[in-house]
Amino acid sequence: MPGMADSPATEIEEIVRAAARAEAIAACRHCHGTGWVCERHPERSWGKHGCDCGAPGIPCPACNMPPLTVPEGAAMPDVSAVLDEIERIVGGSDSTD
């Protein structure tokens, strides 16, 4: 099916990336959780409660940039240990609690 993950590991990686991105946007001091900043004043959020200078909005460079693309032929880093750690913590088997 087009747009579907190739494997369960790929699907988990996509979920982790989406969650990390949502968390980064929500905590961003530049856009205050909107994901957008003023083009003329990128240190100010944009929108209804943001900068009112009239300049257009742009994706926040601190939290709302497109994901990094890997050049063709380059190897993706092995993130399996990170995913295992996330699963261990989220799965409730974290022994530090």
Beta strands, then each sheet from edge to edge (+ up, - down):
strand 1: 36-38
strand 2: 57-59
sheet 1: 1+ 2-
end
